[in-house]
Amino acid sequence: MVIIEPHIHMFSRTTDDYQAMYEQGIRVTVEPSFWLGSQRRHAGTFWDYFECILDFEAQRAERFGIDHYANIAVNPKEAEDKALAHETIDGMDAYWEHERCLAVGEIGYNLITPNEEEVFMRQLEIAKARNYLVMIHTPHDTPQVSKRKGVERTIAVLRELDYDHDRIIIDHNTEDTMDLTRAADTWAGMTVYPYSKLNPVRAIDILKKWGLEKTMVNSSADWGVSDPTTLPKIAGHMRENGFTDAQVEQLLFTNPHAFYRQSGKFEPRLDLPFIHPSTYQR
């Protein structure tokens, strides 16, 4: 079957990953903006990064038969420097209007601070004014931070702005937050990622309890311990647990296609040829 990977950070992955993804049925990827591991100090470094994942990464993916899109934002992990965040946002119009940009994201909370909320709300207000899709990051559960409180505050902000919930995905849900996301009637994202998020067993249990409606699963693979071929493996786990082929296709293709096509830009090319690396010209 054909798989859409709705949240993966290919900027940090190798060409071997693209090849493995293609071989296992992944034909489309969406790359949200993320924290690169160290704090950026200049707005220009953000803008160069946006250009890279919108243009170069799309070209790199195409060589491996994969159609690549991106979501553009100032990630909550880099919202504490408000002056830099606002300067960066001031110069982001061209990137949001790019033909390969599908949504504003990831935005939201990391530590649930006032600065994060200010940067989150500014980008959310821009998205509402321009009718953009939105991908919202939710914090990790730690001794200092509650994911549930982050989702509760996110939903309160969405209600305050009266945003169209059909155009929003709240990502990285767990057993502790799915009831909130379902009640809010936004799209619900789940991340299968070793150690810090869900494992396949937990993800399958959530799907059994809450169903597949307005739900997406992703790998969020990046420079951490992660697997860009998670979704083909989830397909196998689903079948082993009694899900039909139609349900697997709904979760891994139909749902992400339905969400992202609302952007008006999402026309994935599913028949791109795989070009063998030996033919590349430097």
Secondary structure, 3 states (H helix, E strand, C coil): CCEEECCCCHHHCCHHHHHHHHHCCEEEEEEECCCCCCCCCCHHHHHHHHHHHHHHHHHHHHHECCEEEEEECCCHHHCCCHHHHHHHHHCCHHHHCCCCEEEEEEEECCCCCHHHHHHHHHHHHHHHHHCCEEEEECCCCCCCCCHHHHHHHHHHHHHHHCCCHHHEEECCCCCCCHHHHHHHCCEEEEEECCCCCECHHHHHHHHHHHCCCCEEEECCCCCCCCCCCHHHHHHHHHHHCCCCHHHHHHHHHHHHHHHHHHHCCCCCCCCCCECCHHHCCC
